[in-house]
Amino acid sequence: MTPETFLRRAIALAAAAREAGNPPFGSLLVGPDDQVLAEAQNTTITDGDISHHPELKLAVWAARELTPEIAAGTTMYTSCQPCEMCTGALARSGLGNVVYALSGKQLNGLKTTGSFPAVPQSGPSLYDEARVPIDGYYN
């Protein structure tokens, strides 16, 4: 199958998510042999969980169900470029590649209302104390 075939499936999953009352996003995870391993759609509204983006759900599934070698050979096809939350999960999941149909910039251009407001952050603070539980963990 071609990348466009998988992207069209991701778009169909996005349409199904919207029909179910959720934001219109869908994704699928494809193995190195072009076999669809798993599919997901956004269920943030129906599940009442803001983390239920399809990309995040598939990253969690892959990290739990696939060996690192198999995960590294996969490609996620998704209807829209993953958000920052999902991008972080994808980096930790070990997936090999992500192909998206719509960029985040294109998505924002389609919105008639604003995006989520930024949450103010401050720091760093208490470096000497905060580093104690972390120091040596990543060695």
NORKA-V335403 format. One record per residue. RES is the residue in one small letter. PHI is phi in whole degrees, -180 to 180 (NA if undefined). PSI is psi as a letter, one per 30 degrees, with the letter a starting at -180 (none if undefined). D_LAST is the distance of its C-alpha to the last C-alpha in Angstrom with 2 decimals. Layout:
RES:PHI:PSI:D_LAST ; RES:PHI:PSI:D_LAST
This chain:
m:NA:l:41.19 ; t:-96:l:40.52 ; p:-56:e:37.92 ; e:-64:e:40.92 ; t:-62:e:41.86 ; f:-69:e:38.48 ; l:-64:e:38.56 ; r:-64:e:42.07 ; r:-66:e:40.88 ; a:-61:e:38.22 ; i:-66:e:41.06 ; a:-64:e:43.23 ; l:-64:e:40.55 ; a:-64:e:40.48 ; a:-63:e:44.26 ; a:-65:e:44.11 ; a:-61:e:41.68 ; r:-63:e:44.15 ; e:-61:f:47.06 ; a:-85:f:45.33 ; g:96:g:45.06 ; n:-110:l:41.43 ; p:-59:k:40.02 ; p:-83:i:40.62 ; f:-137:k:37.31 ; g:-146:l:36.53 ; s:-148:l:33.93 ; l:-142:l:33.59 ; l:-113:k:30.93 ; v:-117:k:32.18 ; g:-79:l:30.89 ; p:-63:f:31.07 ; d:-96:g:34.60 ; d:66:g:35.82 ; q:-88:k:35.99 ; v:-74:j:35.48 ; l:-89:e:32.83 ; a:-164:l:33.13 ; e:-131:l:34.87 ; a:-155:l:34.63 ; q:-133:l:36.53 ; n:-64:k:36.12 ; t:-133:h:37.24 ; t:-63:e:36.32 ; i:-82:e:39.95 ; t:-68:f:41.11 ; d:-91:f:38.02 ; g:64:h:37.91 ; d:-138:j:34.16 ; i:-65:f:32.99 ; s:-90:f:29.83 ; h:-83:h:31.88 ; h:-78:k:31.58 ; p:-63:e:31.94 ; e:-64:e:28.84 ; l:-67:e:26.69 ; k:-60:e:28.55 ; l:-72:e:28.00 ; a:-63:e:24.26 ; v:-65:e:23.98 ; w:-60:e:26.34 ; a:-64:e:24.50 ; a:-64:e:21.08 ; r:-84:e:23.02 ; e:-103:f:25.56 ; l:-109:k:24.27 ; t:-71:l:22.00 ; p:-57:e:19.31 ; e:-67:e:21.69 ; i:-69:e:24.68 ; a:-56:e:23.08 ; a:-65:f:22.12 ; g:-95:g:25.82 ; t:-92:l:27.24 ; t:-130:k:28.92 ; m:-94:k:29.62 ; y:-108:k:33.04 ; t:-139:l:33.73 ; s:-70:f:36.78 ; c:-146:l:35.05 ; q:-54:k:31.94 ; p:-61:k:29.21 ; c:-73:l:28.86 ; e:-63:e:25.75 ; m:-61:e:24.97 ; c:-69:e:25.32 ; t:-60:e:23.47 ; g:-64:e:20.32 ; a:-66:e:20.86 ; l:-63:e:21.61 ; a:-62:e:18.37 ; r:-83:f:16.51 ; s:-79:f:19.16 ; g:85:g:18.65 ; l:-63:l:22.31 ; g:-82:e:23.54 ; n:-163:l:26.06 ; v:-130:k:28.13 ; v:-123:k:31.79 ; y:-122:l:33.76 ; a:-86:e:37.49 ; l:-124:k:37.74 ; s:-78:l:35.57 ; g:-60:e:34.65 ; k:-66:e:37.11 ; q:-64:e:39.80 ; l:-59:e:39.20 ; n:-61:e:39.65 ; g:-68:f:42.83 ; l:-88:f:44.23 ; k:-79:k:43.75 ; t:-98:f:46.83 ; t:-120:l:45.03 ; g:-70:l:42.05 ; s:-83:a:38.42 ; f:-66:k:36.57 ; p:-69:k:36.62 ; a:-69:k:33.49 ; v:-96:k:32.07 ; p:-60:k:31.68 ; q:-129:k:28.26 ; s:-139:l:27.57 ; g:142:l:24.64 ; p:-77:l:22.22 ; s:-142:l:23.24 ; l:57:h:21.98 ; y:-54:e:18.73 ; d:-60:e:18.41 ; e:-81:e:18.97 ; a:-70:f:17.10 ; r:-77:f:13.74 ; v:-58:e:13.94 ; p:-71:f:13.05 ; i:-96:e:10.15 ; d:-54:k:8.63 ; g:92:f:5.40 ; y:-63:e:5.67 ; y:-92:g:3.82 ; n:-87:none:0.00
